[in-house]
Amino acid sequence: MMRMTWNMNGQAYDQVKAASWEGIRRAAAYYWDRLQDALNVPNSGVDVPLPWGGTKRVYPNPSKPGDPPRKVTGFGAGNVVVEYDQPNLKARVGVTQNAKYMVVHELGGTTATTIVPKKGKALMWYDFAGKQWLFRKRVVKPPAKKRPWLVATLLKFFPQIQALAGKAP
């Protein structure tokens, strides 16, 4: 039996490490770009007349359960970040603490929530089906349904991410 020893220093090692890093960096950047595409589908607002005059902006096209959340302000997409750790050959794509609600979109809610007005006597929202404003003293909101975007995007583009990382599917 023949034995071979490889010295982990030198030019060959540096080339392998540089090529590995470039693949990791490209794959993470591509994944982040695809997440931004998924999260930047707009839910354009429309101005609806108020019963007492004036208007209020409402957002009539929320995502359906199973689809990625739609953009209203861009805060969620703006808090999806990519972090690079070149010395350890690692990259990470995820959500900052400020936008932890994006995890609820991904996984769905677990409990119902009772909503009451902070000021005033009633909650108010626009019912697009009946084309009218509704008023209630309190509302019990059921748990949020899943609107996956993180894992769904990874699975959708996994072959391309693997290819960019240097591993053929």
URVEN-V108141 format. One record per run of one state. SS is the DSSP state (A for helix, B for strand, O for the rest). FROM is the first residue (numbers start at 1). LEN is the number of residues. If there is no record, write none. Layout:
# URVEN-V108141
SS:FROM:LEN / SS:FROM:LEN
This chain:
# URVEN-V108141
O:1:10 / A:11:29 / O:40:2 / B:42:1 / O:43:2 / B:45:5 / O:50:5 / B:55:5 / O:60:11 / B:71:1 / O:72:3 / A:75:4 / O:79:1 / B:80:6 / A:86:3 / O:89:1 / B:90:6 / O:96:1 / A:97:3 / O:100:1 / A:101:7 / O:108:5 / B:113:4 / O:117:6 / B:123:5 / O:128:4 / B:132:5 / O:137:1 / B:138:4 / O:142:8 / A:150:7 / O:157:1 / A:158:8 / O:166:4
